[in-house]
């Protein structure tokens, strides 16, 4: 499951021609509110240095809880979820 940092996993999904970014979404913790999560398709995000972007919105990588395939398989999960 957890192979590298979340940024490395997202970069592989977005830039590896063997992957289809439309097959994945991320689950983020919204504004640190416990239990308040959002699902965002990977195709909508742009990777930055310490943050990723959804349109004009800048979100830190540490808010990502999971990277999930549409079939439900978790490909990356933060250690704090375990």
C-alpha positions in Angstrom: 0.0 0.0 0.0 2.2 2.9 1.2 5.0 3.2 -1.3 6.7 6.6 -0.8 5.3 9.9 0.2 1.9 11.0 -0.9 3.5 13.5 -3.3 5.5 10.7 -4.9 2.4 8.5 -5.3 0.4 11.4 -6.8 3.2 12.3 -9.2 3.3 8.7 -10.4 -0.4 8.7 -11.0 -0.4 12.0 -12.8 2.8 11.6 -14.9 3.3 7.9 -15.5 1.8 7.0 -18.9 0.8 3.6 -17.6 -1.6 5.2 -15.1 -4.9 7.0 -15.7 -5.4 9.8 -13.3 -9.1 9.6 -13.8 -9.1 6.3 -12.0 -8.1 7.9 -8.7 -9.3 10.3 -6.0 -7.9 11.7 -2.8 -9.6 12.0 0.6 -8.7 15.1 2.5 -9.4 16.3 6.0 -11.1 19.7 5.5 -9.7 22.5 7.6 -8.6 20.1 10.4 -12.2 19.3 11.4 -12.3 15.7 12.6 -14.6 13.7 10.4 -15.1 16.5 7.9 -13.6 14.9 4.8 -13.8 15.7 1.1 -13.2 13.5 -2.0 -11.3 15.2 -4.8 -10.5 13.5 -8.2 -6.8 13.4 -8.9 -7.4 14.9 -12.3 -8.5 18.2 -10.7 -5.3 18.7 -8.7 -2.0 20.3 -9.6 1.1 19.4 -7.6 3.2 22.0 -6.0 6.2 22.0 -3.7 4.6 21.9 -0.2 1.0 22.2 -1.3 -1.3 21.0 -4.1 -3.8 23.1 -5.8 -7.5 22.7 -6.7 -8.1 25.6 -9.0 -6.9 28.6 -7.0 -7.2 26.9 -3.6 -3.9 25.8 -2.1 -4.0 22.8 0.3 -1.1 21.3 2.2 -0.2 17.7 1.5 -0.6 16.7 5.2 -4.3 17.1 4.8 -4.5 14.1 2.5 -5.8 11.0 4.4 -5.9 8.5 1.5 -5.3 8.0 -2.2 -8.0 5.6 -3.5 -8.7 3.9 -6.9 -12.3 4.2 -8.0 -12.7 0.5 -7.4 -12.1 1.2 -3.7 -8.5 0.0 -3.4 -6.5 2.2 -1.1 -3.1 2.9 -2.7 -1.8 5.2 0.0 -3.0 6.1 3.5 -1.6 8.3 6.1 -0.2 6.6 9.2 -2.5 8.6 11.5 -5.5 6.7 10.0 -4.3 3.4 11.3 
